[in-house]
């Protein structure tokens, strides 16, 4: 199991980034959450098998159709064994 915190910068708010990330995470069987930050970035905590976490990180580097990802920062975290993936408001 792997858990990461990722912060994505660019044009990632108002383009469906959070909801698309949640859908992709659920499709991959991952747990965690995603939220907008006040400075225009998006933050997520993702947990699951390493292969699926890597797949979501690769997807997040591109994002949905209208997103423009400028950068992302990934930090390793200790797995918590959480269930489900949600959008935090």
Buried (B, 14 or more C-beta within 10 A) or exposed (E): EBBBBBBBBBBBBEBBBBEBBBBBBEEBEBBBBBBBEEEEBBBBBBBBEEEBBBBBBEBBEEBBEEBEBEEBEBEEBEEEEBEEBBBEE
